[in-house]
Amino acid sequence: MKRLRRLWRRVGPARLGTLLLALWKLVRHPATPWYAKAVAAAVVAYAVSPIDLIPDFIPLLGQLDDLVLIPLGLALAVRLAPPALWQACLRAAREQAGRVPRLLWGGVAVVVLWAVLVGALVLALASVAAAAPREVAGTVARVVDGDTLVFRPAASGEPEIAVRLRGIDAPESCQAWGVQARQALRHWAEGREAVLQVHGQDDYRRTLAVVRLGGEDLNRRLVVEGHAWAYLDRGGRGIYTEHEQQARTALRGLHANPAAQPPWDFRREHGRCRR
């Protein structure tokens, strides 16, 4: 194995063989603490395994195990072992001519570790892909209320999509400013081509999405112009809270009324409006 030959040349055959044999004796000694035994076994197995954790063909990183991993592992194993026990193993290794067995299970462990790392990377990439919004081009077919609409995809044969605008909460249609909010959304979006940025579904199986008209975030515009509140999650966070504060400061739309009631409070007291 190239790595072992390089180590062999750097520290010398006698020194390398002695250290590995001393570690192997430490692994097999009954007085070695389990944690020191585990580290020593891992170092020995990897040092003599036929497979590298970091393949040699990877520039620079291919030398990392030679320069860092094995020396650090050796130092850690020695530090964890009782000093007297390590010295005894080292003396025995110097006095006894022997070889550390070629541990194929070390190579198997490296393969398993690589499989775990690759699997974790695949899952991470899948999570990132799932978190990224899916975009659907089409037309706003009709507006239901201040934060709900029906979207018609441009792709032929695709069914219409019931959309709940993500990150906002407009007044209920039977609540103060509910009519104005619906009219504003209808004026800006109904019949126009748009792009949905899909972020999953809500509890009513409606598609949660940001609607973009000519590149503009329509959800944000509704909040900035005072036609909707920023929706807050259970932690009190929302993606449009700063824009709501702008509308409050400027007394835009529903915020011109100091007694304006958030729609979630209205629903708790009166329930949802009948459509």
Secondary structure, DSSP 8 states (H G I E B T S, - for coil): -HHHHHHHHHH-HHHHHHHHHHHHHHHH-TTS-HHHHHHHHHHHHHHH-SS-SS-TTSTTGGGHIIIIIHHHHHHHHHHHS-HHHHHHHHHHHHHS-------HHHHHHHHHHHHHHHHHHHHHHHHHHHHS-EEEEEEEEEEEETTEEEEEESSTT---EEEEETTEE---TTSTTHHHHHHHHHHHHTT-EEEEEEEEE-TTS-EEEEEEETTEEHHHHHHHTTSSEE---TTS--TTHHHHHHHHHHT-GGGGSTT---HHHHHHHH-----
